[in-house]
Amino acid sequence: MRGKEIRLERIMDRNTGRTIIVPLDHGVTLGPIPGLVDLGATIDLVADGGANAVIGHVGLALHGHRGHGQDVGLIMHLSASTSIGPDPNDKVLVNTVTNALKMGADGVSVHINVGADSEAKMLEDLGEVAITCMEWGMPLLAMMYPRGRKVVDEYGVESVKLAARVAAELGADIVKTVYTGDPDSFREVTRGCPVPVVVAGGSKTDDHAILDLVEGAMEGGAAGISIGRNAFQHQAPDRLIRAAALIIHEGRSAEEAVEILRA
């Protein structure tokens, strides 16, 4: 077994081939928002709930990862921008694959806004990071979002399946993108992407809506979820993750899963 395959097993469940990833990289974009003030406590909660991996910047590895609870995979995020910058859609590289390896990461991630004014540079960065990951056996998750002046609908299937395919074509091992709203349209995304696709959670919403999204995405061929604010800002992050795990790893319905949150 190669190094990349070994590391992927720390991110993807080896029995189901699916994953629950909780991104905690928002501190660079938005600052210490609720749920991210105490990174260690949040990670312990989502890990206890059954998260397979978390995503974060260098600060996550330095100040929050692998606290006192259940172990969880670490994906180190290499891209950044702030919400008050001149163009928040312009993501730049702030870390390297080799440094992530030195810090014990199990994978790395990059963020690409397909259609943004700075798309060309972000795609160049994605390609270079992918090649370095191949050289070192490091799994690469590409966050692919259709965002820009020519994008009519950020959740439209044509834009989303293009974004997902770009990541696979340039060497990503896992693609994160938005849900298109229903299983049939999302199946076009997953069928057109030869690597596993996980769905983002988007803005904070209610329990039923997020679990319905998870169920629909899985019916549409998703390999799991990468949900941030709907997990770490939940009143009980561990229970929310546990409910999602019922759908993702056990094939249960959203209605069955929501009962965990009612208990």
Buried (B, 14 or more C-beta within 10 A) or exposed (E): EEEBEEBBBBBBBEEBEBBBBBBBBBBBBEEEEEBBEEBBBBBBBBBBBBBBBBBBBBBBBEEBBBBEBBEBBBBBBBBBBEEEEEEBBBBBBEBBBEBBBEBEBBBBBBBBBBBBEBBEBBBEBBEBBBBBBBEBBBBBBBBBBBBBEEBEEBBBBBBBBBBBBBBBEBBBBBBBBBBBBEBEBBBBBBEBBEBBBBBBBBEBEEBEBBBBBBBBBBBBBBBBBBBBBBBBBBEBBBBBBBBBBBBBBEEBEBEBBBEBBEE
